[in-house]
């Protein structure tokens, strides 16, 4: 087995990068390293966020992608102390 020591970055596809940036920075406390507009300049196409020594890259999901039960997986977790703040932010 290979033992992972660190992760440089990971990418997360988003339906709305601007909304995702707001969530990851205001709720999860990450900081913005770089923002990139899409090719047409209409919105954010990619956001590089710092999470400790790692990077989280949020990128715009292609518009033709649709969520189905076969390509979306959810995991149930116990609510944390900040769950109330998070759920009110999402409304």
MARBA-3410 file (N, C-alpha, C, O; in Angstrom, 1 decimal):
91
0.8,-1.2,0.0,0.0,0.0,0.0,0.9,1.3,0.0,1.9,1.3,0.7 ~ 0.5,2.2,-0.8,1.2,3.5,-0.8,0.6,4.4,0.3,-0.6,4.5,0.4 ~ 1.4,5.0,1.1,1.0,5.9,2.2,1.1,7.4,1.7,2.2,7.9,1.5 ~ -0.1,8.0,1.5,-0.1,9.4,1.1,0.3,10.3,2.2,-0.1,10.1,3.3 ~ 1.2,11.2,1.9,1.7,12.1,2.9,1.1,13.5,2.8,1.0,14.3,3.7
0.7,13.9,1.6,0.1,15.2,1.3,-0.6,15.2,0.0,-0.4,14.3,-0.8 ~ -1.5,16.2,-0.2,-2.2,16.4,-1.5,-1.9,17.8,-1.9,-2.1,18.7,-1.1 ~ -1.4,18.0,-3.1,-1.1,19.3,-3.6,-2.4,20.1,-3.9,-2.6,21.2,-3.4 ~ -3.2,19.5,-4.7,-4.5,20.1,-5.0,-5.5,19.1,-5.4,-5.2,18.0,-5.8 ~ -6.8,19.5,-5.3,-7.9,18.6,-5.8,-8.9,19.5,-6.5,-9.1,20.7,-6.1
-9.6,19.0,-7.5,-10.5,19.8,-8.2,-11.9,19.4,-7.9,-12.2,18.2,-7.7 ~ -12.8,20.4,-7.8,-14.2,20.1,-7.5,-15.1,20.8,-8.6,-15.0,22.0,-8.7 ~ -15.9,20.1,-9.4,-16.7,20.7,-10.4,-17.9,21.3,-9.7,-18.5,20.8,-8.8 ~ -18.3,22.5,-10.1,-19.4,23.3,-9.5,-20.4,23.8,-10.6,-20.0,24.1,-11.7 ~ -21.6,23.9,-10.2,-22.6,24.4,-11.1,-22.6,26.0,-11.1,-22.9,26.6,-12.1
-22.1,26.6,-10.0,-22.1,28.0,-9.8,-20.8,28.3,-9.0,-20.8,28.2,-7.8 ~ -19.7,28.6,-9.7,-18.4,28.8,-9.1,-18.4,30.0,-8.1,-17.8,29.9,-7.0 ~ -19.1,31.1,-8.5,-19.1,32.3,-7.6,-19.8,31.9,-6.3,-19.3,32.4,-5.2 ~ -20.9,31.2,-6.3,-21.6,30.8,-5.1,-20.7,29.8,-4.3,-20.7,29.9,-3.1 ~ -20.0,28.9,-5.0,-19.2,28.0,-4.3,-18.0,28.7,-3.6,-17.6,28.3,-2.5
-17.4,29.7,-4.3,-16.3,30.5,-3.7,-16.8,31.1,-2.4,-16.1,31.1,-1.4 ~ -18.0,31.7,-2.4,-18.5,32.3,-1.2,-18.7,31.3,-0.1,-18.3,31.6,1.1 ~ -19.2,30.1,-0.4,-19.3,29.1,0.6,-18.0,28.6,1.2,-17.8,28.6,2.4 ~ -17.0,28.3,0.3,-15.7,27.8,0.7,-14.9,28.8,1.5,-14.1,28.5,2.4 ~ -15.1,30.1,1.2,-14.3,31.1,1.9,-15.1,31.6,3.2,-14.4,31.7,4.3
-16.4,31.9,3.1,-17.1,32.4,4.3,-17.4,31.3,5.3,-17.5,31.6,6.5 ~ -17.7,30.1,4.9,-18.2,29.1,5.8,-17.0,28.2,6.2,-16.8,27.8,7.3 ~ -16.2,27.8,5.2,-15.1,26.8,5.5,-13.8,27.5,5.7,-12.8,26.9,6.1 ~ -13.7,28.8,5.6,-12.5,29.6,5.9,-11.3,29.5,5.0,-10.2,29.9,5.4 ~ -11.5,29.1,3.8,-10.4,29.0,2.8,-10.2,30.4,2.3,-11.0,31.3,2.4
-9.0,30.6,1.7,-8.6,31.9,1.2,-8.4,31.8,-0.4,-8.0,30.8,-0.9 ~ -8.7,32.9,-1.0,-8.6,32.9,-2.5,-7.2,33.2,-2.9,-6.5,34.1,-2.5 ~ -6.7,32.3,-3.7,-5.3,32.4,-4.3,-5.4,33.0,-5.7,-4.5,33.8,-6.0 ~ -6.4,32.6,-6.5,-6.5,33.1,-7.9,-7.9,32.9,-8.4,-8.5,31.8,-8.1 ~ -8.4,33.8,-9.1,-9.7,33.7,-9.8,-9.5,33.8,-11.3,-8.8,34.7,-11.8
-10.2,33.0,-12.1,-10.1,33.0,-13.5,-11.5,33.1,-14.1,-12.3,32.3,-13.8 ~ -11.6,34.1,-15.0,-12.9,34.2,-15.8,-13.0,33.1,-16.9,-11.9,32.6,-17.3 ~ -14.2,32.8,-17.3,-14.3,31.8,-18.3,-13.9,32.5,-19.6,-13.6,33.7,-19.7 ~ -13.8,31.7,-20.7,-13.3,32.2,-22.0,-14.0,33.3,-22.6,-13.5,34.2,-23.3 ~ -15.3,33.4,-22.3,-16.2,34.5,-22.8,-16.3,35.7,-21.8,-16.9,36.7,-22.2
-15.7,35.5,-20.7,-15.7,36.6,-19.7,-17.0,36.9,-19.0,-17.2,37.9,-18.4 ~ -17.9,35.9,-19.1,-19.2,36.0,-18.5,-19.3,35.7,-17.0,-20.2,36.2,-16.3 ~ -18.4,34.9,-16.5,-18.4,34.5,-15.1,-17.1,33.8,-14.7,-16.2,33.7,-15.5 ~ -17.1,33.4,-13.5,-15.9,32.7,-13.0,-15.9,31.3,-13.6,-16.9,30.6,-13.6 ~ -14.8,30.9,-14.2,-14.6,29.6,-14.8,-13.8,28.7,-13.8,-13.9,27.5,-13.9
-13.0,29.3,-13.0,-12.1,28.6,-12.1,-11.7,29.5,-10.9,-11.5,30.6,-11.1 ~ -11.6,28.8,-9.7,-11.1,29.5,-8.5,-10.2,28.6,-7.8,-10.5,27.5,-7.5 ~ -9.0,29.1,-7.5,-8.0,28.4,-6.8,-8.0,28.9,-5.3,-7.8,30.1,-5.1 ~ -8.3,28.0,-4.4,-8.4,28.4,-3.0,-7.4,27.7,-2.2,-7.0,26.6,-2.4 ~ -6.9,28.4,-1.1,-5.9,27.8,-0.2,-6.6,27.2,1.0,-7.5,27.7,1.5
-6.1,26.0,1.3,-6.6,25.2,2.4,-5.4,24.7,3.1,-5.0,23.6,2.9 ~ -4.8,25.5,4.1,-3.6,25.1,4.7,-2.5,25.1,3.6,-2.3,26.1,2.9 ~ -1.8,24.0,3.5,-0.7,23.8,2.5,-1.2,23.3,1.2,-0.5,23.2,0.2 ~ -2.5,23.0,1.1,-3.1,22.4,-0.1,-3.9,23.4,-0.8,-4.3,24.5,-0.3 ~ -4.3,23.1,-2.0,-5.1,23.9,-2.9,-6.4,23.2,-3.2,-6.4,22.0,-3.5
-7.5,23.9,-3.2,-8.8,23.4,-3.7,-9.1,24.2,-5.0,-9.2,25.4,-4.9 ~ -9.3,23.5,-6.1,-9.6,24.2,-7.3,-11.1,23.9,-7.6,-11.5,22.8,-7.9 ~ -11.9,25.0,-7.7,-13.3,24.9,-8.0,-13.4,25.3,-9.5,-12.8,26.3,-9.9 ~ -14.0,24.5,-10.3,-14.2,24.8,-11.7,-15.6,24.6,-12.2,-16.3,23.8,-11.6 ~ -16.0,25.4,-13.2,-17.3,25.4,-13.7,-17.6,24.1,-14.4,-16.9,23.6,-15.3
-18.7,23.4,-13.9,-19.1,22.2,-14.6,-19.7,22.5,-16.0,-20.4,23.5,-16.1 ~ -19.4,21.6,-16.9,-19.9,21.9,-18.3,-21.5,21.9,-18.2,-22.1,21.2,-17.5 ~ -22.1,22.8,-19.0,-23.5,23.1,-18.9,-24.4,21.9,-19.3,-25.5,21.8,-18.9 ~ -23.9,21.0,-20.1,-24.7,19.9,-20.5,-24.8,18.8,-19.5,-25.6,17.8,-19.6 ~ -24.0,18.9,-18.4,-24.0,17.9,-17.4,-25.2,18.0,-16.5,-25.6,19.1,-16.2
-25.9,16.9,-16.3,-27.1,16.9,-15.4,-26.9,15.8,-14.3,-26.4,14.7,-14.5 ~ -27.3,16.2,-13.1,-27.2,15.3,-12.0,-28.2,14.2,-12.1,-29.4,14.4,-12.3 ~ -27.7,13.0,-11.9,-28.5,11.8,-11.8,-28.0,10.9,-10.7,-27.0,11.2,-10.1 ~ -28.8,10.0,-10.3,-28.5,9.2,-9.1,-27.2,8.4,-9.4,-26.5,8.0,-8.4 ~ -26.8,8.1,-10.6,-25.6,7.4,-10.9,-24.4,8.2,-10.9,-23.3,7.6,-10.7
-24.4,9.5,-11.0,-23.2,10.3,-11.0,-23.1,11.3,-9.8,-22.2,12.1,-9.7 ~ -24.0,11.2,-8.9,-24.0,12.0,-7.6,-24.1,11.1,-6.4,-25.0,10.3,-6.3 ~ -23.1,11.3,-5.5,-23.1,10.4,-4.3,-23.1,11.4,-3.1,-22.4,12.4,-3.1 ~ -23.9,11.1,-2.1,-24.0,11.9,-0.9,-23.6,11.0,0.3,-23.8,9.8,0.3 ~ -23.1,11.6,1.3,-22.7,10.9,2.5,-23.4,11.6,3.7,-23.3,12.9,3.8
-24.0,10.9,4.5,-24.7,11.5,5.7,-23.6,11.6,6.8,-22.9,10.7,7.1 ~ -23.6,12.8,7.4,-22.7,13.0,8.5,-23.4,13.6,9.7,-24.5,14.1,9.5 ~ -22.8,13.6,10.8,-23.4,14.2,12.0,-23.3,15.7,11.9,-22.2,16.2,11.4 ~ -24.3,16.5,12.3,-24.2,17.9,12.2,-23.1,18.5,13.2,-22.9,17.9,14.3 ~ -22.4,19.5,12.8,-21.4,20.1,13.7,-22.0,21.3,14.4,-23.1,21.6,14.2
-21.2,21.9,15.2,-21.6,23.1,15.9,-22.0,24.2,15.0,-22.9,25.1,15.3 ~ -21.4,24.3,13.8,-21.7,25.4,12.9,-22.7,25.0,11.8,-22.9,25.7,10.9 ~ -23.4,23.9,12.0,-24.4,23.4,11.0,-25.5,24.4,10.9,-26.0,24.6,9.8 ~ -26.0,25.0,12.0,-27.0,26.0,11.9,-26.6,27.2,11.0,-27.4,27.6,10.2 ~ -25.4,27.7,11.2,-24.9,28.8,10.4,-24.9,28.4,8.9,-25.3,29.2,8.1
-24.4,27.2,8.7,-24.2,26.7,7.3,-25.6,26.6,6.6,-25.8,27.0,5.5 ~ -26.5,25.9,7.3,-27.9,25.7,6.7,-28.6,27.0,6.5,-29.3,27.1,5.5 ~ -28.4,28.0,7.4,-29.1,29.3,7.2,-28.5,30.0,6.0,-29.1,30.7,5.3 ~ -27.1,29.9,5.8,-26.4,30.5,4.7,-26.9,30.0,3.4,-27.0,30.7,2.4 ~ -27.2,28.7,3.3,-27.6,28.0,2.1,-29.0,28.3,1.6,-29.4,28.1,0.5
-29.9,28.9,2.5,-31.3,29.2,2.2,-31.4,30.4,1.3,-32.5,30.8,0.9
END
